[in-house]
Amino acid sequence: MAIKKIFIVEDDEFLRSLTVKRLEKEGYEVAVAEDGDKAIDLIPKEKPDAVLLDLLLPGKSGFEVLEKLKEGDDLKGVPVIVFSNLGQREDIDKAKKLGATDFLIKANFTLDDVVAKLGSLK
């Protein structure tokens, strides 16, 4: 199944809008939340094919969002790419242990990389 709908959880308005524009240009349907609480509320309703998740968020953290997504049967299989400035080994390990498909450190990746990563998901 091809990835068509992406849910972005990002509190930085500038980065969020850039990412939305780029993904829509690539043909993806995009839904967003700017904090962890909204993400937990909206993701089950939106039923995305993949989630792009920041970790440092107002309200619930990205780790809490990830944990919540992976505990429910209907969203357990949705790939989650963490896209964060947190890049310590323990943060990466924690995200992977909670079920993240991949972990991209914002400073090291461009939107081209994000698009390529999403394109590689099946």
C-alpha positions in Angstrom: 0.0 0.0 0.0 1.4 3.4 -1.0 1.7 6.1 1.6 -0.8 8.8 0.7 -1.8 10.6 3.9 0.9 12.0 6.3 0.2 13.4 9.7 2.7 16.0 10.9 3.2 16.8 14.6 5.4 19.9 14.8 5.1 22.9 17.1 7.4 25.2 15.0 4.9 27.0 12.7 7.5 27.9 10.1 8.9 24.4 9.8 5.4 22.9 9.9 4.1 25.1 7.0 7.3 24.5 4.9 6.8 20.7 5.4 3.1 20.8 4.6 3.7 22.8 1.4 6.5 20.4 0.3 4.6 17.2 1.0 1.4 18.6 -0.7 3.6 19.5 -3.7 4.7 15.8 -3.7 1.1 14.7 -3.9 0.5 13.7 -0.3 -2.6 14.6 1.7 -1.4 16.2 4.9 -3.0 16.8 8.4 -1.2 18.5 11.3 -1.2 19.1 15.0 1.0 21.6 16.7 1.1 19.9 20.1 1.1 16.4 21.6 -2.5 16.6 23.1 -4.0 17.5 19.7 -1.9 14.8 18.0 -3.3 12.1 20.3 -6.8 13.4 19.7 -6.6 13.9 15.9 -4.4 11.0 14.6 -7.0 8.3 15.3 -9.6 10.3 13.5 -7.4 11.2 10.5 -6.1 7.6 10.1 -2.9 8.6 8.3 -0.6 6.2 6.4 2.5 7.7 8.2 3.3 10.1 11.0 6.1 12.7 11.0 6.7 13.4 14.7 8.7 16.0 16.6 9.6 15.1 20.2 9.8 18.5 21.9 6.2 19.6 21.9 3.9 21.7 24.1 1.5 19.5 26.2 2.4 15.8 25.7 5.9 15.0 24.4 6.5 13.2 21.2 7.5 10.2 23.2 4.1 10.2 24.9 2.4 10.5 21.5 4.4 7.6 20.1 3.6 5.5 23.1 -0.1 6.2 22.8 -0.2 5.5 19.1 1.6 2.1 19.4 -0.7 0.9 22.2 -3.9 0.9 20.2 -4.4 -1.9 17.7 -5.7 0.3 14.8 -2.6 2.6 14.7 0.1 0.1 15.8 1.2 -0.6 12.3 1.4 3.1 11.1 5.0 4.0 10.5 6.2 6.9 12.6 9.3 8.9 11.6 10.7 11.0 14.4 12.0 14.3 13.1 13.6 16.1 16.0 16.5 18.2 17.3 17.0 15.7 20.1 19.7 13.5 18.8 21.3 11.9 21.8 21.7 8.1 21.6 19.3 7.6 24.5 16.6 9.7 22.8 17.0 7.7 19.5 17.0 4.4 21.4 13.9 5.4 23.4 12.0 6.4 20.3 12.9 3.1 18.5 12.0 1.1 21.6 8.6 2.8 21.6 8.0 1.8 18.0 9.4 4.6 15.8 10.2 3.4 12.3 13.0 5.9 11.8 14.7 8.8 13.5 15.9 11.9 11.6 17.8 14.7 13.4 16.5 18.0 12.0 20.0 19.6 11.7 21.2 16.7 9.6 18.4 16.3 7.1 16.6 18.4 4.5 13.0 18.2 3.4 14.3 16.3 0.4 15.5 13.7 2.8 12.2 13.6 4.6 10.3 13.2 1.2 12.7 10.4 0.2 12.3 8.6 3.6 8.5 8.8 3.3 8.7 7.5 -0.3 10.7 4.5 0.9 7.9 3.4 3.4 5.6 0.6 2.4 
